[in-house]
Amino acid sequence: MKRSAPNTETKGNQRPEDLQYWNSMESMLSSAGYSYQHVLEQWPVYVRRMHLQRFLAHYELFKHVIDRPGCIVEIGVYRGSSFFTWSKLLETFCPTDRTRKVFGFDHFQGLQSFREEDGGYYEKYGKTPGSYQTVDIKEEIFGLVDIHNQDNLIAGVERCRLIEGDIRETVPNFLMENPGLRIALLHLDVDLYDPTLFALGQLYPLVIKGGLVVLDEYGLIPWQGETKAVEDYFRECGVSVPEIRKFPFSTQPHGYFVK
């Protein structure tokens, strides 16, 4: 089956065992000639274990805020795996509540704005400028937003929205236009010091009491920039870093805490 863009263009280098898995799966699917519909409907047959673990982790996080007011905000969308998961979970468990939405922010240009706090580049994990960029498939991702919103209980009524651009501009503008926004779940997946610190400063005050903050790379070597940004934010606020936990069965996300 044809990919929208090679993995190496958007995700950096992959381990040999990863490439072997995907090459074997792609060869098998190509030989079988299955349609996209078949693969998507039978997705448990084809999904990789680590990606199922990530989905289950997101489900467990969502269950914590299922009965709480507020929207879900994600900073760093990449290809949309978690973004669309949040949208589907809201649509599945809260189908008649049209006030709860998922807002995703990304510039789609990959990792930018490295600082000393982020440490050195690490090509093995895609920790290089421009890695994880999806600018070449941006239209595809926006098209998927339309498709997902058409599949809602009330077709075409917005459940998820992408906001493109530098978060230093888009987030403040969005908050000015939506002063009533409150956040049940804030998902930070921007990997680096500067955007993580900025996002916390803008959005953490809007997370409701009992809401969740999800940190994709907290405490994960070599992504020390995200970790330091979280710790610096709370130190500057004059409070202790919250108790951060993770699920033992999944490395993604690598941390979360309850406000």
C-alpha positions in Angstrom: 0.0 0.0 0.0 1.3 3.4 -0.9 2.4 5.7 2.0 1.7 9.4 1.8 5.4 10.1 2.6 8.4 7.9 3.5 8.8 7.4 7.2 12.4 8.5 7.0 11.2 12.0 5.8 9.0 12.6 8.7 10.2 10.5 11.6 13.9 10.4 11.4 15.9 7.1 11.4 14.2 3.9 12.5 15.7 0.9 14.1 16.4 -2.1 11.8 13.7 -4.2 13.5 11.2 -1.4 12.9 12.0 -1.3 9.2 11.9 -5.1 9.0 8.5 -5.2 10.5 7.0 -2.5 8.2 8.7 -3.9 5.1 7.3 -7.3 5.9 3.8 -6.0 6.5 3.9 -3.8 3.4 5.0 -6.7 1.3 2.3 -9.0 2.7 -0.5 -6.4 2.2 0.7 -5.6 -1.3 0.7 -9.2 -2.3 -2.8 -9.8 -0.8 -4.2 -6.8 -2.6 -6.4 -5.8 0.2 -8.4 -2.5 0.0 -7.9 0.3 2.4 -11.3 -0.4 3.7 -10.4 -3.9 4.6 -7.3 -2.9 6.5 -9.0 -0.2 8.4 -12.0 -2.3 9.4 -9.7 -5.2 10.5 -7.1 -2.9 12.1 -6.5 -5.1 15.2 -5.1 -7.7 12.8 -2.5 -5.3 11.4 -1.7 -2.7 14.1 1.6 -3.0 15.8 1.7 -3.8 19.5 3.4 -0.5 20.5 0.7 1.5 18.7 -2.1 -0.4 20.4 -0.4 0.3 23.7 -0.4 4.0 22.9 -4.1 3.9 22.0 -4.9 2.1 25.3 -2.9 4.7 27.2 -4.9 7.5 25.6 -8.1 5.7 26.4 -7.1 5.4 30.0 -6.3 9.1 30.1 -9.6 10.0 28.5 -11.6 8.0 31.0 -10.3 10.4 33.7 -11.9 13.4 32.0 -14.9 11.8 30.5 -17.3 13.4 33.0 -15.4 16.7 33.4 -16.2 19.9 31.6 -13.8 21.4 29.1 -12.1 20.7 25.8 -9.0 18.8 24.8 -6.1 20.8 23.5 -3.1 19.3 21.8 0.2 21.1 21.1 2.1 19.2 18.5 -0.1 17.2 16.2 2.4 15.5 13.8 0.3 13.1 11.7 -2.7 13.2 14.0 -2.6 9.8 15.8 -3.4 11.2 19.2 -5.4 14.2 17.9 -7.9 12.0 16.1 -7.9 9.5 18.9 -9.1 12.2 21.3 -11.7 13.3 18.7 -13.0 9.7 18.3 -13.2 9.1 22.0 -15.2 12.3 22.6 -17.5 11.4 19.7 -17.9 7.8 21.1 -18.5 8.6 24.8 -19.9 12.1 24.6 -21.8 12.1 21.3 -24.5 14.6 22.2 -22.3 17.1 24.0 -21.3 19.3 21.1 -19.5 21.8 23.3 -16.5 19.6 24.0 -14.0 19.8 21.1 -10.4 18.9 20.3 -8.1 21.8 19.2 -4.8 20.9 17.8 -1.9 23.3 17.2 1.1 22.7 14.9 3.2 24.5 12.3 4.0 21.1 10.6 7.6 22.1 10.0 9.1 19.7 12.5 11.4 20.4 15.4 12.6 24.0 15.5 14.1 26.4 18.1 16.6 24.2 19.7 18.2 25.7 22.9 21.0 24.8 25.2 18.4 23.3 27.5 17.5 20.7 24.9 21.0 19.2 24.7 22.7 18.0 21.6 21.2 16.6 18.4 20.5 12.8 18.5 19.9 11.6 14.9 19.0 8.0 16.1 15.8 9.4 17.7 15.1 12.1 15.1 16.3 14.8 17.4 17.5 17.1 14.7 16.1 20.4 13.1 13.2 19.7 10.9 12.7 16.1 12.0 9.0 15.0 12.3 8.0 17.6 9.7 4.7 16.9 7.9 4.5 20.0 5.8 4.4 17.9 2.6 1.2 16.1 3.8 -0.4 19.0 5.6 -3.3 19.0 3.1 -3.9 15.3 3.8 -4.1 16.0 7.6 -6.6 18.9 7.1 -8.6 16.6 4.8 -8.8 14.0 7.5 -10.2 16.6 9.8 -13.1 17.1 7.3 -13.6 13.4 6.9 -13.6 12.8 10.7 -16.1 15.6 11.3 -18.4 14.1 8.6 -18.3 10.8 10.4 -19.7 12.4 13.6 -23.1 11.5 15.1 -24.3 14.7 13.6 -22.5 14.8 10.3 -20.5 17.9 9.6 -20.8 19.4 13.1 -17.3 20.2 14.2 -15.7 18.0 16.9 -12.0 18.6 16.0 -10.1 21.6 14.6 -6.5 22.2 13.5 -4.9 25.6 14.0 -1.8 26.0 11.8 1.2 28.2 12.6 3.7 29.2 15.3 2.1 28.6 18.7 3.6 31.9 19.9 1.1 33.6 17.6 -1.7 31.1 17.2 -2.3 30.2 20.8 -2.6 33.8 22.1 -4.9 34.7 19.2 -7.0 31.7 19.8 -7.4 32.5 23.5 -8.4 36.1 22.7 -11.1 34.8 20.4 -12.3 32.1 22.8 -12.0 33.6 26.3 -14.4 31.0 27.8 -12.1 28.1 26.9 -11.4 25.7 29.7 -9.3 22.6 29.3 -10.1 19.1 30.6 -7.0 17.6 29.0 -3.9 19.4 27.8 -1.6 17.2 25.7 2.0 18.6 25.1 4.0 16.9 22.4 6.5 19.5 21.1 9.6 17.7 22.5 11.7 20.9 23.1 12.2 23.4 25.9 10.9 26.7 24.4 7.5 25.5 23.0 6.8 23.4 26.1 7.5 26.3 28.4 5.4 28.7 26.3 2.5 26.3 26.1 2.4 25.7 29.8 2.5 29.5 30.5 -0.4 30.1 28.1 -2.6 27.1 28.7 -2.0 25.5 32.1 -4.0 28.2 34.0 -7.0 27.2 31.8 -6.8 23.5 32.8 -9.6 22.8 35.2 -9.0 21.4 38.7 -8.9 17.7 38.3 -8.0 18.0 34.7 -5.0 16.2 33.1 -1.7 17.4 31.6 -0.1 14.8 29.3 3.6 15.1 28.6 4.8 12.9 25.8 8.5 13.0 26.5 8.8 13.9 30.2 11.8 12.1 31.7 12.6 10.5 28.5 16.3 10.5 27.4 17.4 12.4 25.2 14.4 14.8 25.3 15.6 16.7 28.4 14.3 20.0 27.1 10.7 19.1 27.7 11.5 17.8 31.2 13.4 20.9 32.1 10.6 23.2 30.8 8.0 21.5 33.0 10.3 21.8 36.1 11.3 25.4 35.3 7.6 26.4 34.8 6.5 25.2 38.2 9.7 26.5 39.9 9.0 30.0 38.4 5.4 29.7 39.7 6.8 29.0 43.2 5.3 25.6 43.6 6.5 22.0 43.5 6.4 19.9 40.4 3.2 17.9 40.5 3.4 14.1 41.0 4.0 12.8 37.5 3.0 9.2 36.6 3.1 7.0 33.6 1.5 3.8 32.5 3.7 0.7 32.9 2.5 -0.8 29.6 3.3 2.1 27.3 6.2 4.5 26.7 3.8 7.0 25.1 3.0 9.3 26.7 5.9 9.2 29.1 4.2 11.2 31.8 0.9 12.8 33.0 -0.4 14.5 36.1 -3.7 15.6 37.6 -4.0 19.3 38.3 
